[in-house]
Amino acid sequence: MRELDTQMETRGGDWLAGVGLRPTRQRVTLAALLVGDGQDRHVTAEWLFEAAREAGEKVSLATVYNTLRAFCDAGLMREITVDGSKSYFDTNTSNHPHFYWEDSAALTDAPSDQLEIRRLPKAPDGAEIAAVDVVIRLRRS
């Protein structure tokens, strides 16, 4: 079982407090797993569920999904959908592209400074572009 240290829990609690989310035990544990080491990461709900169980937290997969949704709604994370069905949750909320590694089903950051989008199609009447997500699919050669 992987224990969370006090510093990780403090970072997780501070992350929640920064947006006014109530720091329940389960939220603090999940936040600590996500940002407690100070690193950004891309996770699936299933990965976070397993990590929480390994840390000794009794949590359901539904609670993990609900918590990730609350974190996204609060602006702490972004949801990145691949293939219309696989969701990853990114703790880096800045606008940046991603690489999706088909062989390992991993999502990683791609260098923003190398991406150029010269022009987007005009949005239809009555609509505006809210965001542009760029996911570049990779296959090892």
C-alpha positions in Angstrom: 0.0 0.0 0.0 1.4 3.4 -1.0 1.0 5.9 1.8 0.5 9.6 1.2 2.8 11.9 3.1 1.7 15.0 4.9 3.2 17.3 2.3 1.2 15.6 -0.5 -2.0 15.9 1.5 -1.3 19.6 2.2 -0.7 20.3 -1.5 -3.9 18.5 -2.3 -5.9 20.4 0.3 -4.4 23.7 -0.8 -5.3 22.9 -4.5 -9.0 22.4 -3.4 -9.0 25.5 -1.2 -7.7 27.6 -4.0 -11.1 27.2 -5.8 -13.3 26.9 -2.7 -14.0 23.1 -3.0 -14.9 21.5 0.4 -11.9 19.3 1.4 -13.6 16.0 2.2 -11.2 13.1 3.1 -11.8 11.5 -0.3 -11.3 14.7 -2.3 -8.0 15.5 -0.4 -6.7 12.0 -1.0 -7.6 12.2 -4.8 -6.1 15.7 -5.0 -3.0 14.6 -3.3 -2.6 11.7 -5.8 -3.1 14.2 -8.6 -0.9 17.2 -7.6 0.7 16.2 -4.3 4.1 15.8 -5.8 3.9 19.1 -7.7 3.9 17.4 -11.1 1.2 17.7 -13.8 -0.3 14.5 -15.0 -2.8 12.9 -17.3 -5.0 10.3 -15.7 -8.0 8.1 -16.3 -10.6 7.6 -13.7 -9.6 3.9 -13.5 -6.0 4.9 -12.8 -7.0 7.3 -10.1 -9.3 4.7 -8.6 -6.5 2.1 -8.4 -4.0 4.7 -7.0 -6.5 5.6 -4.3 -7.1 2.0 -3.3 -3.3 1.4 -3.1 -3.1 4.5 -0.8 -5.6 2.8 1.5 -8.6 5.0 0.6 -12.0 3.2 0.3 -13.6 4.9 -2.6 -15.9 3.8 -5.4 -15.2 4.3 -9.1 -18.4 6.4 -9.2 -17.0 8.7 -6.5 -13.8 9.0 -8.5 -15.7 10.0 -11.6 -17.9 12.4 -9.6 -14.9 14.0 -8.0 -13.0 14.4 -11.3 -16.1 16.1 -12.7 -16.2 18.4 -9.7 -12.5 19.2 -10.2 -13.1 19.9 -13.9 -16.2 22.1 -13.1 -14.1 24.1 -10.6 -11.4 24.7 -13.3 -8.7 22.5 -11.6 -8.5 20.0 -14.5 -9.4 19.6 -18.1 -11.0 16.6 -19.6 -9.5 15.3 -22.9 -11.5 12.8 -24.8 -9.8 10.5 -27.3 -11.8 8.4 -29.8 -15.0 9.9 -28.4 -15.1 7.4 -25.5 -11.8 7.4 -23.6 -11.4 10.3 -21.2 -8.2 11.6 -19.7 -8.0 14.3 -17.0 -5.2 16.8 -17.2 -4.0 18.8 -14.2 -2.4 21.3 -16.6 -5.3 23.6 -17.5 -3.4 25.8 -19.9 -4.2 25.5 -23.6 -1.7 23.0 -25.0 -1.7 20.1 -27.5 -1.4 16.4 -26.6 0.2 13.3 -28.0 -1.9 10.1 -27.8 0.3 7.0 -27.9 -1.9 4.3 -29.6 0.3 1.4 -28.4 0.2 2.3 -24.7 -3.0 4.4 -24.6 -1.0 7.1 -22.9 -1.7 10.8 -23.2 1.3 13.2 -22.9 1.8 16.9 -23.5 3.1 18.0 -26.9 5.2 21.1 -27.3 3.0 24.1 -27.7 5.7 26.3 -29.2 5.8 23.9 -32.2 2.1 24.0 -33.0 0.8 26.5 -35.6 -2.8 26.9 -36.4 -3.1 29.6 -39.0 -6.9 29.7 -39.4 -10.0 28.0 -38.1 -13.2 27.6 -40.0 -15.8 30.2 -39.2 -18.3 29.1 -36.6 -21.9 28.7 -37.9 -24.3 31.5 -37.2 -25.4 31.6 -33.6 -22.3 29.8 -32.4 -18.8 30.7 -31.2 -15.7 28.7 -30.9 -15.2 27.9 -27.2 -11.9 25.9 -27.5 -9.7 24.0 -29.8 -8.4 20.7 -28.6 -5.5 19.2 -30.5 -4.7 15.5 -30.0 -2.0 14.1 -32.2 -2.2 10.3 -32.5 1.2 8.5 -32.5 2.2 5.0 -33.5 5.7 3.7 -32.9 7.5 2.9 -36.1 
